[in-house]
């Protein structure tokens, strides 16, 4: 028998599994036999689709990777659709391994494309509703129904922000999206999710959750927090939730509520925060929704000069103002909270007055700086943190010269 005949014979089992439509587990078992290896098939969101020919111990080694695990990226039309990982007893024929990878990629794309297409359509719908690009009630209800969501009895919005605590390999944003979507579907049937713009350091998912009462929305939010905490242990997670909207036309407002809660929750270190629990921050929602530039201007007139100074010199003016206001203007309590001397606190507060023009010891100054801090959180601007460097210290960032 020629080498070509042997190759054709070994690929028969894989071809038969693909042609019969037996599914990815059957295809993975056929591949395991062809390669004489334990095999794991993983999609582009890092979700494990099938494992074959492996004990539980071997499976863990496969998924963890390692020197004895071969990883092959599965590609169709220049785009990655997943990967094949295997631990072979010998060295597979390179030509056979390549053909197997090609067949797997095509089968994975074929079997998963309807789901991916549905997710993309759902994501576009969620984005359009929250951006107020769709405003007709009948249109919203009809398009949601086509995607399996009944919004007739009301709905709310949840936004998840996930930031890795350490470097992540692969398409980690797609993984976060997949896990969040699956959790929401099990907790709230008909939930629709979309990836949101979140910068380079975090992933955001916005979801419209059908809910006929506020308790169901709250349960979905709490369940999602628990599920993601278990499955995304390497991430810092924050979830913001809106109030329930009885009319789907108001869901764009729910999106703003959820984002306000998300930003405040992250600033205050709260993993889950509902809009109803944001207190006085709720008063800033109209400004954030209708004209965020006004909030940005107010932040610029109050806290931004302090934040810029902190960033430049690694001081703690913003943190000092926060602590001073939290302790009702008590210098001794503020010093104790920040583990520093009272004289240091007084110096910092004087520096605050010089930089932004607001005297935190006066009622008007406290009010403006307090609102400035709230504006900072509502806008999602991170509070500068770091060690304080007082006068006489050589620490801190060196100001850039005009020649740099």
N, C-alpha and C positions, 0 to 999 in steps of 0.2 A: 504493500500500500504506500502510495506517495505521501510526502509531507502535506501536500495540499489536500489530499483525501482525508488524512487524519484531522486536519484543521476543520474541514467541513463537517466531519462526523462529530467532533466534540462540540461544535456550535449548534448541532441539531436540537439539543434539549432546550437551549436558550431560545432559538427561533420558534420552537413549538409552543413554549410558554408565552411568548409574545403574541404569536398568531392566534392562540386560543383565547386570549383575553383573560387569562387566569389571574391576573393581578400582580402587583409588585412583589409580594411575598413569594409567589411561585417562581417568578423570574429570578429573584435573589437566590432561591434554593438551586435553580439550574446553574446560575453563575458560580455558586460555591462548588458545585460538582466539576464544572469545567476547569476552574482554576485550582481545584483541590485545596481550598482555603475556606476559612471563616470569613464571612462577608457582611458588611453593613452598608446600606443605601441611605443617603442623607440628602434632603432637599436643600434648596438655596437659602432657606431660613434657618438651617441647622437642625431641623426637625428630623428625627430618625424615622424612616418610613418602613424599613424591613431589615431584619437581621437573620442570617442563615448559617448553619454549620458551626455554631459557636455555643459553648457552655456559657453560663452566666458570668463566670470569671473571664472567659475569652471575650465576651461581649463588652465587659467593662474596659478591657485592654484595647479593644478595637475603637471604642468611642473616645477613649482618652488619648489615643495616638501613641506613638513611640517609635523606636528605631526599627522594630520588626513589623511595623504596620505600614503598608503602602497606601498612599492616598492619591487617587486619580480624579482630577476635576472633570466633570461631565459637562460637555458643551454642545449646544445646537445653534447653528447659524451665528457663531461668534459670541454667543451669550452663555454664561454659566447657568445651568439648571440644577446643579447639585454636585455630589461627589460620591465616589465609591471608595470604601476603605476595606482592605483585606489583609489577612495574615496567612500566607501560603506555606505549605509544607516544603515545597521546592521552589524552583524559579520557573514561573509560567512562560510559555512561548510568547515573546513580545507581540507577534502578529495577532495571536489569539486574544491576548489581553486587550489590545487596541480595539479589535472587532467587538469584544464583549462590552467595552466602555461605550462604543458608538451605539450599539443596540440598547444598552441601558439608558443612555441619554435620550434617545428617541422615544423610548417607552415611558420614561419619566415625564418628558414634556407632553406626550400624548395623554397620559393619565391624569396629569395635574393641571393642564392648561385650562379646562373649564372652571376649576376652582380659582385659579389665579385670575382669570378673566372676570369672574364674578366679584372677587375681592377688589379688583381695580375699578369696576363699575360702582360698587358700594362706596369705595373711597372717594370717587369723584362726586357722588351724590352728597355724602356727608360734608365734603368741603364746600360744595355749592350752597347747601342749606345754611351752614354756619357763616358763610360770607354774604349771606342775604342775596344770592344770585337767583334763588328760586323763592318766589313770594306768594304764589297762588296756592291756596290751601288744598284744592283738589289735585293739583299737580304734585304737591309734596306727598299726599296720601297715596296717590296712584303709583308714583315711582318707588315709594317705600314698600308698598305691597308687592310690586314686581320683584323686589329683593328679599321678600319674606319677612318684612317688618310691618306690624300693625300699629300705626301711630294714632289711630282714631281715638283711643282712650287716654292719650297723653304720653309724654316722654320727657326725658331729661338728658343732660350731657355730662359725660365724665371725660376728663383729660388726664392722661398719664404722662409723667416725665421720668425717664430712666437715664441716669448718668453712671457710666462704668466707674467702679472704684479702682480698677486696674485695667491695663491694656487688654483689649479683646481681639480675638482672631476671627477672621471670616466676616460674613455679613451679619454683624450682631444687631444692627437696627432691624433687619428683616426678622431675626429671631425674636426680638422683643415684640414686634408687631404680631407675629404668629401666635406667641404665647398669650398675649393680651386678648387677641381676637377669639381664640379658642376658649379662654376662661370666661369671657363675656357671653359667648354663645351658650355655654353651659349654665351660667348664672341667670341670664336674661335672654331667652330665646327671641331671635329677631333683632338683636343688637347689631348695629352697623358701625364699622370703624374705618378711620382714615389716618394715614401718617400725616403729621403736621410739621411745619418748618420749625426746626429747633436748634440750628447751629451745628457746630462740629463736635461738641462735647456731650451731647445728650440726644435721646430719641424721644419724640412725643407722639402719642396716639390720642386722637379725639374720637369719641364714640357717642352715637345717639342711641339711647337705651329706652325701649318702650316701657312705660310704667303707668299703671292706672291709678296709683297712689304714691305718696312720697315715701312710704315705708318700703315699697319694692325697690325704689331707686336707691334708698339708703342701704338695703341689704345687698344689692348688686355692687355698690361701691365698696362695702366692707369685705364682701367675698372676693372681689378683684384684688384688693389690697393683700389679703391673706394668700391668695393663689400666687401672685407675683412675688411676694416675699419668699415663698418656698422655692419657686422655680428660677428666680433671678437673684440669687444670694450675693452675686458679685456686683450688684448695682445699688446705687442710692435711688430710692423710689419716692415719688410724691404724686398724689392723686387729688385733683380738685373736682368737686361736684357741684352742679347747679341745682336750683329748685326745679320741681316738676312743672312743665309747661302743659297746660290743658289743651292749648291750640298749637298745632305744629308750626304755624306761621311765626310763633314766638321763639322757636328754637335757636334762632341766631342770637337772641338775648341770653338764652341759656348758655350758649357757647361763651359769651363774655363773662357770665357769672362764674362758670367753671374755670376759666383762665384766671380771673381775679383770685379765686380761692386757691388755685394751683400756685400762683406767684407768692401769695401771702403764706401759704402752708410751707413752701420751700424756704422762705426767708425766716420763718419761725421754727423750722425744724420739725414740722408736723407731717407725718407720712400721709395722712388723709384729712382733708378739711372740706366741709360743705360750705356753700355760700352763706347759708343761714347762720353759720358760726363765725363769720368774719368780723362781727361787731361793727365798729365805726367805719371799717373799710368799705362797707356796702354803700356808704354815701358817695364814694368816689367812682362808683360804677358808671354813672352817666358821662362823667368826664373821660373815663377810659374808653367807653364805647363810642361816643360821638366825636370827641376831639382830644385824643391823647396828647396832642401838642401842647395843650394848656397845662396838663400834668407835667409834661417834660419841662416846660418853662418854669413852673413852680419849683420843681426839683432843682433846676439849674440855679434858681435864686436862693436856695436854702442849703441843701445837702451836698450838691455836686462839688462846690469848692472844697468842702471838707474831705470828700471822697478822693478828689484829685490830689490833695495834700497828703492824705494817708498813703495813696498809691506811690507818690513820689518819694516820700521820706519814711515809709513804713511806720507811721504813727498810728494812733488809735482814737482819732477825734470823733469819728462817727460812732464807734462803740461806746465812747465816753458819753456822748450826748444821749444815746439810747439808754444806757444804764442810769444816767442822771434823771431822765424823765421817768423811767420805770420806778425809781426810788423817790419820787415826789420832790425832787430838787434837794435831797439830803446829801451833802457832800461826803459826810462820814460813811454813810451806807454805800454810796457809789464807790468810794475808795476801797471799802472792804470787799465789795463785789468784784472789783477789778484787781484786787491784790496789789494795791499801790498806795502811795501816801496822799493825804488830803491836799498838800501843797501842789502835788503833781496834777491832781484833778482841777484845782483852781487855775493852774497855769494853762491846762488844756482848754478850759472853758473860755478863758480870756483869748486864747488863740482862735477859738471858734468865732468869737465876736469880731475879731480883726479880719478874718477871712471872708465871712459871709454877711457881716453887718447886723446880725441878730444876737441880742443879749439873752442867753438862755436863763439868766436869773430873773428876767422880767416876764410877766404874764404873756405879753404879746410875742416875745421871742420864743417862749416855750411852745405857744400854740403854732407858730409858723414852722418851727423846726420839727415839731411832732407831726404836722401834716406833711412836711417834706419827707420824713422817714416813711410815712404811709404811701406817699406818691412813689417813692423809690421801690417799695415792695410790690405795689400794684403794677408798676411798669415792668417788674421782673428783673430789676437791676440788683446784682449781687452786692451785698454789703462788704466793704473792704475789711479784711482781717489781717492780723499780724502783730508782732511784738512792737511795743511802743519804744520810741527812741527820743528821750528828752534832751533839752539843750545841754551841750557839753559832751554829748555822746558822739562818737565818730560813725555810728551806725546809720543806716538808711541809704536810699538810692542817691547816687550823685546826679544832680541836675545836668541834663545834656546841654552842651554849649551850642551856640548858634551855628558853629562851624560843622557840627556833626550831621 
